[in-house]
Amino acid sequence: MKQELPKWFEQLHKRYPIVNDHEWRLLDQMSTIKRIKKGEAFLKHGKVARHSAFVISGVFKYAILDESGNEKIIKFGFPNDLLANCESYKKRALSAVSIVALEDALILKINLKRLQPFYEQRNSLLHVNLQLYEELTEQQSEHQYILSLKSPVKRYQYLLERRPMIIQKISLTNIARYLYLSREAVSRARLQLVKLRGSFCD
């Protein structure tokens, strides 16, 4: 009798259809479910990454500190996203990034050392690993593009049109940290866009 996979694998299977049920079961066997409270770190700054995790529920931020000690956010993690710092794991280097829960969350935590041998045995898992790396590269490029936009209005408008999940799920303070702006600048940009949209309906 085949072992039934937990419900959260349904969404992962839709996102990564190349992985079959047997391979998801293998992944399930080497994983653990962990609850993370709001404000708790999945990965702390200055620690070496040894685990990755799929987000089952909740939202995470990837945060760094600038030279003045101010927090900047470089990425968000939503349900079905992978939490990881591949550079820290591969180089055994201290992480410059903290990955922190913005709300109570549930994750599927994976020991990367246990997972590594399966990449040679299962091409589909290697394919997913490459896909995840490509997604991360695209997200980093997109963030750099957003920061290249000159005005707060343009940066906020980009999220409004292209990344509405961030607008819906993330606080104004953390949106400001992602856009590398003050909270007041983002608030003014949002108000300006509301007024602009309202004028179209006059």
Phi, psi and omega in degrees: 000130182285141177288130179285134178278145175302156186301327185294344178288341180301313180292322177294322179295322178294323182283326181233071186294344180292337179275125182274173184299322179298319180290324175295325178294319177300317179296320179298322182291332181260012182243163175227145175274131180225136174267134179237127181279156176307129180091350180276144182267132168284321175223128181265146173304133178090001177251153177275131180289128178234353182225156166238174181199142169271137178279119176274314175210156181102177182225142181234157173240146171258111188241144174232165175248134178278184185298336180267003180084011178275140181282134172236143180253130183253348184191154173241152176241121181250172179309136182080354174282158176264132172265126181191156167232089186296323181297315179298317182293311185294321183268357186054038183259153177294134183288132174274353185246142169255137176247111192234140178286130177269352176202167177305134188222162175231129182231157173257101189272131186238129175281114186294329179295322178288327183284328187310313182299335183288341179296327179282332183270332186234103181297329181295321178293323176295321178298317179296320179300318178292321178298318179296321179295319178296318179298318179297317179297319179295320180295320179295318179295320179296318180297319178297323178294316179302315181292339179282344178292133193287324187250151174304324179298315181295319180295314181292322180297322178301313179297318181300320184270326187252332184228061183299336179300322179294316179298320185284324191256341189253140180293158180299323179299315182284332172296318178300319180292329177286324181272359181059046180228168172283158178299322180296320180295320179292321179298318178294320179297318179297315180297320180296320179291323177298315179296320181296316179293323179297325181294332179292340184262357183290000000 
